[in-house]
Amino acid sequence: MSVTVAGQVSTGKPYPIDGGHSTVGFTVPILNGLSKVKGKFTDFTITLNQDEKDITKSSVNVVIKATSVDTGIEGRDKHLRTADFFDVEKFPEITFQSSRIEKKGKNFIAHGTLTMHGVAKEIALPFTINGTWENPEKTKKTVGYSASIVLNRREFGINYSNKQNAAFIGDNITVEIDLITRAIDLS
């Protein structure tokens, strides 16, 4: 299989993601790190094509439904969906499209375009392959991945400040991604 992604040819095969056991999450510092609010997105699609012989020929495409933001507090989640933050009516999706994959020692970097809140920025997303698991018959395998990056929300036009304390919500948000594939046929 060969897929063209933003000028890059991906020769990888599809690695379907197990959404029920994968997480696209984030951590927001509160009052300069006195506390943290953790959240996640519960509705996302990740299309991963991995070339097992040369991972640099792989590609990833991510679509996150912004309305699926979940911090565990309904009132806060409703506020996050408004124009103060994600503005989900105007910008319903957060997307990432890789343009190339780079190998750095034992780790990797997915270079590509992240689009959030109507702003598209080129980012370098470091990730690791956590390992693989094969069934006893050696006919199927599962692969685990992790990625983490710090993004400044203001660079994406998310500029809300608490009226009582402008420094209440931090600007630098840690995004943490943990993925596991569904069983992939080895045949």
C-alpha positions as CSV (number, residue, x, y, z in Angstrom):
1,M,0.0,0.0,0.0
2,S,1.2,3.5,-0.8
3,V,-0.4,6.6,0.5
4,T,0.7,10.2,-0.3
5,V,0.6,12.5,2.7
6,A,1.5,16.2,2.1
7,G,4.1,15.3,-0.5
8,Q,5.4,12.3,1.5
9,V,4.8,8.7,0.3
10,S,3.8,6.4,3.0
11,T,4.4,2.7,2.2
12,G,3.1,1.5,5.5
13,K,0.2,-0.7,6.2
14,P,-2.8,0.5,8.2
15,Y,-2.5,0.0,12.0
16,P,-6.1,0.4,13.4
17,I,-6.1,2.2,16.7
18,D,-8.1,0.7,19.7
19,G,-10.0,3.8,20.8
20,G,-11.3,2.1,23.9
21,H,-7.8,1.6,25.2
22,S,-6.1,4.7,23.9
23,T,-6.1,8.3,25.3
24,V,-5.7,11.8,23.9
25,G,-5.3,13.8,27.1
26,F,-4.0,17.1,28.4
27,T,-2.9,18.8,31.6
28,V,-3.4,22.5,32.3
29,P,-1.4,24.2,35.2
30,I,-3.5,26.2,37.6
31,L,-2.1,29.2,39.6
32,N,1.5,28.7,38.3
33,G,1.5,25.0,39.0
34,L,-0.2,24.9,42.4
35,S,-2.6,22.5,40.9
36,K,-3.3,20.8,37.6
37,V,-6.5,20.1,35.7
38,K,-6.4,16.9,33.6
39,G,-8.7,16.2,30.7
40,K,-9.1,14.2,27.6
41,F,-11.0,14.0,24.3
42,T,-13.3,11.0,24.1
43,D,-14.0,11.2,20.3
44,F,-11.0,10.9,18.0
45,T,-10.0,9.0,14.9
46,I,-6.3,8.2,14.2
47,T,-5.2,6.8,10.9
48,L,-1.8,5.3,11.2
49,N,0.1,3.7,8.4
50,Q,3.4,2.2,9.6
51,D,6.2,0.8,7.4
52,E,7.8,-1.9,9.6
53,K,11.0,-1.9,7.7
54,D,11.5,1.9,7.6
55,I,9.3,3.9,10.0
56,T,10.3,7.1,8.3
57,K,8.0,6.0,5.5
58,S,5.1,5.9,7.9
59,S,2.3,8.5,8.3
60,V,-0.3,9.5,10.9
61,N,-3.5,11.6,10.5
62,V,-5.5,12.6,13.6
63,V,-9.0,14.1,13.8
64,I,-10.3,15.0,17.3
65,K,-13.9,16.2,17.9
66,A,-13.4,19.3,20.1
67,T,-16.9,18.9,21.6
68,S,-15.7,15.6,23.2
69,V,-13.5,17.5,25.7
70,D,-13.9,15.9,29.1
71,T,-12.4,17.1,32.4
72,G,-14.9,15.3,34.6
73,I,-16.8,18.5,35.5
74,E,-19.7,19.2,33.3
75,G,-19.9,23.0,33.9
76,R,-16.2,23.4,33.1
77,D,-16.5,21.2,29.9
78,K,-19.4,23.4,28.7
79,H,-17.2,26.4,29.2
80,L,-14.3,24.8,27.3
81,R,-16.7,24.3,24.3
82,T,-17.5,28.0,24.1
83,A,-15.8,30.8,22.2
84,D,-13.7,31.5,25.3
85,F,-11.7,28.3,24.6
86,F,-12.3,25.7,21.8
87,D,-15.3,27.4,20.2
88,V,-16.6,24.1,19.0
89,E,-19.5,25.6,16.9
90,K,-17.0,27.4,14.7
91,F,-14.0,24.9,15.0
92,P,-15.5,21.4,15.6
93,E,-12.2,19.5,14.9
94,I,-8.6,19.5,16.0
95,T,-6.4,17.9,13.4
96,F,-2.9,16.7,13.0
97,Q,-1.5,15.6,9.6
98,S,2.1,14.3,9.5
99,S,4.3,15.4,6.6
100,R,7.3,13.2,7.6
101,I,8.6,10.9,10.4
102,E,12.1,11.3,11.7
103,K,14.1,8.7,13.7
104,K,16.1,10.1,16.6
105,G,18.0,7.3,18.3
106,K,15.4,5.0,19.8
107,N,12.7,7.6,19.6
108,F,10.9,9.3,16.7
109,I,9.4,12.7,15.7
110,A,6.3,13.1,13.7
111,H,6.5,16.4,11.8
112,G,3.3,17.9,10.6
113,T,0.5,20.4,10.8
114,L,-1.6,20.8,13.9
115,T,-4.8,22.8,13.4
116,M,-6.7,23.9,16.4
117,H,-9.1,26.8,16.9
118,G,-8.7,27.8,13.3
119,V,-4.9,28.1,13.6
120,A,-2.6,25.8,11.7
121,K,1.0,25.4,13.0
122,E,3.9,23.2,12.0
123,I,4.9,21.1,15.0
124,A,7.4,18.4,15.8
125,L,5.7,15.7,17.9
126,P,8.1,13.4,19.7
127,F,6.9,9.8,20.2
128,T,8.0,6.4,21.2
129,I,7.0,2.9,20.3
130,N,6.4,1.3,23.7
131,G,6.6,-2.2,22.4
132,T,4.6,-5.0,20.8
133,W,2.7,-8.0,21.9
134,E,2.1,-11.1,19.8
135,N,-0.5,-13.7,20.4
136,P,0.8,-17.2,21.3
137,E,0.2,-18.5,17.7
138,K,2.3,-15.6,16.3
139,T,-0.5,-14.7,13.9
140,K,-1.4,-11.3,15.4
141,K,0.3,-8.4,17.1
142,T,-0.5,-5.2,19.0
143,V,1.7,-2.1,19.1
144,G,1.8,0.6,21.8
145,Y,2.8,4.2,21.2
146,S,3.2,7.3,23.5
147,A,3.7,11.0,22.6
148,S,3.9,14.1,24.7
149,I,4.3,17.8,23.7
150,V,3.8,21.1,25.4
151,L,1.7,23.6,23.4
152,N,1.1,27.3,24.2
153,R,-2.7,27.8,23.9
154,R,-2.3,31.4,23.1
155,E,-0.4,30.5,19.9
156,F,-3.7,28.9,18.7
157,G,-5.8,31.9,19.6
158,I,-7.1,30.5,22.9
159,N,-6.6,33.6,25.0
160,Y,-9.2,33.4,27.8
161,S,-8.2,34.8,31.2
162,N,-10.0,34.5,34.5
163,K,-11.4,37.9,35.4
164,Q,-10.4,37.6,39.1
165,N,-6.9,36.3,38.4
166,A,-5.4,36.6,34.9
167,A,-2.7,34.0,35.8
168,F,-5.2,31.4,37.1
169,I,-5.1,29.3,33.9
170,G,-1.6,28.5,32.6
171,D,-0.7,29.0,28.9
172,N,1.5,25.9,28.4
173,I,-0.6,22.8,28.1
174,T,0.9,19.4,28.1
175,V,-0.7,17.0,25.6
176,E,-0.2,13.3,26.3
177,I,-1.2,10.6,23.8
178,D,-1.2,6.9,24.6
179,L,-2.2,4.6,21.8
180,I,-2.5,0.9,21.3
181,T,-3.4,-0.8,18.0
182,R,-6.1,-3.4,17.5
183,A,-4.6,-6.8,16.7
184,I,-2.8,-6.7,13.4
185,D,-2.6,-9.8,11.2
186,L,1.0,-10.9,10.7
187,S,0.2,-12.8,7.5
